[in-house]
Amino acid sequence: EDKVVQSPLSLVVHEGDTVTLNCSYEVTNFRSLLWYKQEKKAPTFLFMLTSSGIEKKSGRLSSILDKKELFSILNITATQTGDSAVYLCAVVPAGNNRKLIWGLGTSLAVNP
Amino acid sequence: DGGITQSPKYLFRKEGQNVTLSCEQNLNHDAMYWYRQDPGQGLRLIYYSQIVNDFQKGDIAEGYSVSREKKESFPLTVTSAQKNPTAFYLCASSSPLARDTDTQYFGPGTRLTVL
């Protein structure tokens, strides 16, 4: 059965810390991996990863994919209280439908 | 502004009543989705539609129904057969023809509480 596992499930850090969130997957016919940020409402898109070893970067956030070891990481440097959210990972299998396989998310709390 | 709208934001219903949640998008996306989110359970797919007048069941379709008569609209009806309907409902859309074809964009959600 296809699955996506995120770790840790929750994390509490202080402002300024650097955090690394993990997303591992077991999916038949991998196509791409997506990261979202959810702050008590709709998930907002962060990154889409399709190739191993190519870092995607947006400000203090970055992400990379390892298709050999079947995982992705999301890094947040110099964390701010506004980074507090649930970070969701989803994998898109190859095929004609668009059914994403979602992880349970990592809940990040950044304390001042 | 292009985007996805859901209404209402909050909805309260008595047990045994059917209720319809609205989802509209002006992104010209072909595919639309309905998810349910419960604490600790992540996003679970209820129904999805890849084209007008066609839709498929997701992982938890029992007790729900949808229609897709227009490209922009994908309403979800929560019927009285749904045993535990209180949840946060999210609508999303994507475009198979776009550069970011796999990315789903979400509406603001509807929080349904059944009393």
Interface residues (C-beta under 8 A of the other chain):
Chain A: R31 S32 L34 K41 A42 P43 T44 F45 M48 L88 A90 V92 N96 N97 R98 K99 L100 W102 G103 L104 G105
Chain B: A31 Y33 G40 Q41 G42 L43 R44 L45 Y48 Q50 Q56 G58 L90 S94 P96 D100 D102 T103 Q104 Y105 F106 G107 P108 G109
